[in-house]
Amino acid sequence: MDDSHLRFPPKNQNFEIILGSSSKARREILAEMGYEFTIMSADIDEQSIRKERPEDLVMVLAEAKADAIMKKLKSCDQVEEMSRSTLLITADTVVVYQGAIREKPSSEEEARKFIRDYSGGSGKVVGSVVVTNLVTGSRKGGWESAEVYFLEIPDEVIDSLIEEGITLNVAGGLMLEHPLILPLVDTVVGTADCVMGLSKTLTEKLIQEALVES
């Protein structure tokens, strides 16, 4: 039986956290940070929200996700019933390749092209985090970036990733933590958790800022 939670009580014993994301990587990162949380998804039409700068795009998308989840909570009177501080964490990530913004691949063909482009090259990851205090209405947000440099990615690895289908669910089709990709990562300039979708340092900073105004 896993009794780690008995030895290490959750860091948020005095407040609740809702993670507004269906991303497995973000769930794992937030759990690694020592927090307990519940999960809600925003289900917004991301393609209807456009910005030219990747930093602006990830920020406005994370804010839109927060707004959508708050609307869901208010529709069933859950916000009014909150008796202690509750923080909603939303995030968004894009990849920038040769100046072009890449979101989740729209097809297997696009995912294959994306990964081939990274082979022997690099991709820049831009990720946002927005923390909304649902009791006070305070909202804190920011973004970070990281550059990932890859060795040559063999065709058989690309074929396996496409067949698995997982690259269709990540920004730019770029994965760092996958066991087939990890050995082919040459250098990461920045943090791995930023690449995976949730910067630990930024998230911790925003959580504390949102709590100060509670």
N, C-alpha and C positions, 0 to 999 in steps of 0.2 A: 504494500500500500504506500502511495506517495504521501508522506507526511511533511513535505517541505513547507507547506503553508502554515504548519504548526510552529516550525522553527523560525520562519520568516513571515511575520504578519504583513498583510498588504499595506503599502505606503499610504493608501487613501482610506484609512479607517474613519476619517472625519468628513469625508465627502464621497459622492458617487461619481463615476465616470461612465459616459456612453461613448463608445467608439462608433462613429458614423461611417463605417466602411465594411465591405464584404471581403476585403483583401486578407488572405491568410498570412502574408508576410507582416502586414501591419498588426494583426492580432498577436503574432508571435513576438514582435518587437515590444509592444506595449506590455505584454506579460513578462518579458525579460526585464523590463524596467521595474517590475515589482508591483504593478497595479492590478487591481481587480476591476472588471468592467463588464457591461452588457453591450450588445451589438445591435445597431439599427442600420439599415441601408437607406440611401436617399432616393434612389431610382429617378434621377433627373436625366433629361435629354442633354448630354454634355455637348453634342455637336451643335446645338442651338446657341451655345455661348462661345463667342469668338473674341480673341484679343491677338494683336500682332506680336507682342513681346511674350516670351514663354513665362517670365516671372509674373506678368499681369494675368496671364491665362490661368496658371495654377492657383493664384490667389482668388480670382473671381469664381473659379469652379469650386474650391473648398468652401467659400462663403455661400455659394448657391446650395451646396449639399447641406450645410448647416441650416440654412433657411428652410429647406424642404423638410428636414427632420423635425425642426421646431414646429412647423405647420402641422405635421402628423401628431406630435405630442399635444399641441394645443387643441386639436380637433377632438381629442378624447380626454381633455381636461387634466392631463398628466402633469403639465407644468405647474398649474395652480396647486396641485396636491403635494408638491415636493417640499419636504419639511427641513431639508438641509441642502447645502451647496451641491449642485450637480453640474459637472462639466461635460460639455459635448465636444469631442475631438473629431475634426474632419480634416481631410488631406487630399492632395492631388499631385500627380507626378507626370511629367512629360520628358521625352528625350529630344535633344536638339542634335541633328546631324547635318553638318555643312550648312548651318544656318536655318534649316527647315525644322519646324516643330513636328514631332511624331507622337501620336497617341497610340491607343491600342490598335494593332493591325486589323484591317477590315476583312482580310481573307488570308488563306494559307499562302497564296502567292505573294501577298504583301509582306507577310511575316518572314517568308524565305528571303525576299529581297533585303529586308531590314537586317537580318542576321548576316547575310553575305557582305553587306556594306561594312559591318563592324569588324569582319575578319581582317586581321592585320592592321586595323585602324582603331578608331575611338568613337565614343558617343558621350555627349554631355547630358547629365540628368539634372533636371530642375524640379524640386519638390517643395510643396507648401504644407504648412500646418496651421489650422485655425482652431482656437480653443474658445468656446462660448460658455459663459457662466449662465445657466438657464434661470437661476434665481434672481441675479442682479441685472442680467442683460449685457454685462460687460463682455467684449469680444477682443481677443488678442490674436494676432497672426503674423506670420513671417515666412520666408522661404530660404532654402539653401540649395547649393549646387555641388555636383561632383563630376569628375571626368573619369571615364573607364577606358583603359587601353587594353586591347585584346591581341593575343597571338593569332596565328592563322587558325581558323575554325574549319575543320574538315567537313566535306559534304555529308559524310555519314552521320556526323553529329547534328548537322542542320536537319537532315532527314528524320532523325530520331526525335528531335525537338518538335518538328512540325507534326509528326505522327502522334506525338503525345498530346498536342493541342494546347499546351499550357501557355505558349508564347502569345496566343491570341488574347490572353487576359491580362497582359502586362504592358505598360507604356513602352512604345517603340519596339515591342517584342524583345526587349533587352532584359536578361536575367543575370544576376550575379551569383545567386545562391544555389542554382541548379547543379547537381553533381557532374553533369556533362560539360557545363560551362566554366565552373569554378577553376579547374586546372588550366583553362585557356585564358584566364585573366592575367595580363601582364602587370598592370599597375592601376591602382585606384587613387586618384588625387581628390581627397575628400573622405567622407565616411561611408562605410558599407551600408549602414542603416538608412542614410539618405538615398542611396541608390535603390534600396529595397522598398522605399516608400514612406518611411517615417523616421526623420532625424531625431535621435534620442535627446541630444543636447537642446535642440530647438523646442521639442515637445515639452521637456522638463521646464525650460525657461518660461514658456507660455502658460503652463499649468500654474506655476507659482505666481505669475503676474495676474492671472485671472482670479486666483484665490485672494490676493491682496485686497481686491476691491469687493470681496464678498461681505 
